[in-house]
């Protein structure tokens, strides 16, 4: 599938607060069932590209394991969830934190805070067979060579079969759709000029994927105002 899911998938389903430490660092309650939001596929940017930060926006990084749907379905049981997984990818869910905070206080949706063009950097496609245990992987993110996030998928509150079951009980999952499975603690700002590097490794330390991008100023378009 290579990165064909980028062209083929119709939606990005992003799981929120799936790591307790991350929920705590943002003063959010730990969920009792999976919680998700949608991101547009126009927010994809491939590894080696640029994340464009709009004027006035405080952009935060959130490194995640991405799950690529192979076989679509509705009301998928946890016991059958693996049959719907094509593979994985390394991803970053970029967040306009000050915009998100503003609209949350107003009780408004925060699609804009997650949906800017280039706000979902992704690495290459990893076939399902290449990862024997997706709940025992190490996620790491560095900014200018300094480690900012370093966590393990074993800390997920809700495992992948539960996520697939929950999402598909609400909306049909389709081939090429991407599920972002949540981020470990350590999220923080990415500033214009920063070089961001991400790594995915198995429990033995074997590197499975990398992702890198640089942050630049978005010319034109939206500008944040209090």
C-alpha positions as CSV (number, residue, x, y, z in Angstrom):
1,X,0.0,0.0,0.0
2,X,3.1,2.2,0.4
3,X,1.6,5.6,1.2
4,X,-1.4,5.0,-1.0
5,X,-3.6,5.5,2.0
6,X,-2.8,9.2,1.8
7,X,-4.7,9.3,-1.6
8,X,-7.2,6.6,-0.9
9,X,-8.4,7.3,2.7
10,X,-11.3,9.5,3.3
11,X,-10.8,10.4,6.9
12,X,-8.4,10.7,9.8
13,X,-9.9,9.6,13.1
14,X,-7.8,10.9,16.0
15,X,-8.2,9.3,19.4
16,X,-7.9,11.8,22.3
17,X,-6.6,11.2,25.8
18,X,-5.6,7.6,25.2
19,X,-2.5,7.9,27.5
20,X,-3.3,8.8,31.1
21,X,-0.1,10.9,31.6
22,X,-1.0,13.0,28.6
23,X,-4.5,13.6,29.8
24,X,-3.1,14.7,33.2
25,X,-0.5,17.1,31.7
26,X,-3.4,19.0,29.9
27,X,-5.6,18.9,33.0
28,X,-8.1,16.6,31.2
29,X,-10.1,13.8,32.8
30,X,-9.1,10.3,31.9
31,X,-11.9,8.9,29.6
32,X,-14.0,5.9,30.4
33,X,-14.6,5.1,26.7
34,X,-12.6,6.1,23.6
35,X,-13.0,9.7,22.6
36,X,-12.2,10.9,19.1
37,X,-12.3,13.8,16.7
38,X,-11.8,14.0,12.9
39,X,-9.0,15.6,10.9
40,X,-9.1,16.3,7.1
41,X,-6.9,14.3,4.8
42,X,-5.8,17.7,3.4
43,X,-3.7,18.0,6.6
44,X,-1.3,15.3,5.5
45,X,2.3,16.1,4.8
46,X,4.9,13.5,4.0
47,X,8.1,13.0,5.9
48,X,10.8,15.5,4.9
49,X,8.2,18.1,4.3
50,X,7.2,21.3,6.1
51,X,4.6,22.1,8.7
52,X,3.2,25.5,8.1
53,X,2.4,27.4,11.3
54,X,-0.2,30.2,10.9
55,X,0.6,33.6,12.3
56,X,-0.2,33.9,16.0
57,X,-0.7,30.1,16.5
58,X,1.1,28.2,19.2
59,X,1.5,24.8,17.6
60,X,2.1,21.7,19.7
61,X,3.5,18.3,18.6
62,X,1.8,15.0,19.5
63,X,3.7,11.9,18.2
64,X,1.4,8.9,17.6
65,X,1.2,5.4,16.2
66,X,-1.1,5.6,13.2
67,X,-3.3,2.6,12.2
68,X,-4.2,2.2,8.5
69,X,-7.5,0.4,7.8
70,X,-7.3,-2.2,5.0
71,X,-10.7,-3.8,5.0
72,X,-13.5,-1.5,5.7
73,X,-16.4,-2.3,7.9
74,X,-19.2,-1.3,10.3
75,X,-19.9,-2.6,13.8
76,X,-16.6,-4.5,13.9
77,X,-16.1,-6.7,16.9
78,X,-12.9,-6.6,18.9
79,X,-12.4,-10.2,18.2
80,X,-12.3,-9.5,14.4
81,X,-10.5,-6.2,14.5
82,X,-7.1,-7.4,13.3
83,X,-8.6,-8.5,10.0
84,X,-9.4,-4.9,9.2
85,X,-5.8,-3.6,9.8
86,X,-3.6,-3.1,6.8
87,X,-0.6,-1.7,8.7
88,X,0.7,1.2,10.6
89,X,2.5,4.5,10.2
90,X,4.3,7.0,12.4
91,X,2.5,10.3,12.6
92,X,2.3,13.6,14.4
93,X,-1.0,15.2,15.3
94,X,-0.2,18.9,15.3
95,X,-2.4,21.1,17.4
96,X,-3.0,24.8,17.4
97,X,-3.1,24.9,21.2
98,X,-4.0,28.5,21.8
99,X,-6.9,28.3,19.3
100,X,-8.0,25.0,20.8
101,X,-8.0,26.5,24.3
102,X,-10.0,29.5,23.1
103,X,-12.7,27.6,21.5
104,X,-12.9,24.9,24.3
105,X,-13.6,27.7,26.8
106,X,-16.4,28.9,24.5
107,X,-17.9,25.4,24.2
108,X,-17.2,25.4,20.5
109,X,-15.8,22.6,18.2
110,X,-12.1,22.5,17.7
111,X,-11.8,21.1,14.2
112,X,-9.9,24.2,13.1
113,X,-7.2,23.7,15.8
114,X,-6.4,20.3,14.4
115,X,-7.2,20.7,10.7
116,X,-4.8,23.2,9.3
117,X,-3.0,22.1,6.1
118,X,0.2,20.3,6.9
119,X,-0.9,19.5,10.5
120,X,-0.7,15.7,10.1
121,X,2.9,14.8,9.2
122,X,3.2,11.0,8.4
123,X,5.9,8.5,7.7
124,X,5.9,5.6,5.3
125,X,3.5,2.7,5.5
126,X,4.5,-0.3,7.7
127,X,2.7,-3.6,6.8
128,X,0.9,-5.3,9.6
129,X,3.2,-8.3,9.4
130,X,6.2,-6.1,10.2
131,X,4.8,-5.4,13.7
132,X,4.0,-8.4,15.9
133,X,2.9,-6.5,18.9
134,X,1.6,-2.9,18.3
135,X,1.1,-2.4,22.1
136,X,4.8,-2.7,22.8
137,X,6.4,0.0,20.7
138,X,8.5,3.0,21.6
139,X,7.5,6.4,20.3
140,X,10.0,9.2,20.4
141,X,10.1,12.8,19.2
142,X,13.0,15.2,19.2
143,X,13.2,18.9,18.4
144,X,16.6,20.1,17.2
145,X,18.1,16.9,18.6
146,X,16.5,17.2,22.1
147,X,14.1,14.5,23.2
148,X,10.7,15.9,24.0
149,X,8.5,12.8,23.9
150,X,9.5,9.3,24.8
151,X,6.8,6.8,25.5
152,X,5.5,3.3,24.9
153,X,2.2,2.2,23.3
154,X,1.9,-0.3,26.2
155,X,0.5,2.7,28.1
156,X,-2.5,3.1,25.9
157,X,-5.7,3.2,27.9
158,X,-7.7,1.6,25.1
159,X,-6.0,-0.9,22.8
160,X,-6.4,-1.0,19.1
161,X,-9.2,-3.6,18.9
162,X,-11.3,-1.5,21.3
163,X,-10.7,1.6,19.2
164,X,-11.8,-0.1,16.0
165,X,-14.9,-1.5,17.7
166,X,-15.8,1.9,19.1
167,X,-15.2,4.0,16.0
168,X,-17.0,1.5,13.7
169,X,-20.0,1.4,16.0
170,X,-20.5,5.1,15.2
171,X,-19.2,5.5,11.6
172,X,-18.1,3.1,8.9
173,X,-14.4,2.6,8.6
174,X,-13.2,2.5,5.0
175,X,-10.0,1.3,3.2
176,X,-7.2,3.8,3.6
177,X,-8.7,5.6,6.7
178,X,-6.1,6.4,9.3
179,X,-6.7,6.1,13.1
180,X,-4.3,8.1,15.2
181,X,-4.1,6.1,18.5
182,X,-3.1,8.8,21.0
183,X,0.0,10.5,22.2
184,X,2.2,9.9,25.3
185,X,3.1,12.8,27.6
186,X,5.6,15.5,26.8
187,X,3.7,17.5,24.2
188,X,4.9,21.0,23.7
189,X,5.5,23.8,21.2
190,X,7.1,23.6,17.8
191,X,8.5,26.9,16.7
192,X,9.3,28.3,13.2
193,X,12.7,27.0,12.2
194,X,12.6,23.9,14.4
195,X,13.7,20.5,13.0
196,X,11.5,17.7,14.3
197,X,12.5,14.1,14.2
198,X,10.3,11.1,15.2
199,X,11.2,7.5,15.7
200,X,9.2,4.2,16.1
201,X,11.0,1.1,17.5
202,X,10.0,-2.3,18.8
203,X,10.7,-3.7,22.3
204,X,14.1,-4.9,21.2
205,X,15.1,-1.4,20.1
206,X,14.9,-2.2,16.3
207,X,13.9,0.9,14.4
208,X,10.7,0.5,12.4
209,X,10.1,4.0,11.1
210,X,11.3,7.6,11.1
211,X,9.6,10.8,10.3
212,X,11.0,14.3,10.1
213,X,9.8,17.8,9.2
214,X,10.7,21.4,9.6
215,X,8.4,24.2,10.8
216,X,7.9,27.3,8.7
217,X,5.6,30.3,8.8
218,X,2.4,29.9,6.8
219,X,2.1,32.8,4.4
220,X,-1.4,34.2,4.2
221,X,-4.5,32.5,5.4
222,X,-5.7,32.4,9.0
223,X,-4.2,34.6,11.7
224,X,-5.0,34.0,15.4
225,X,-6.6,36.8,17.4
226,X,-7.6,36.7,21.0
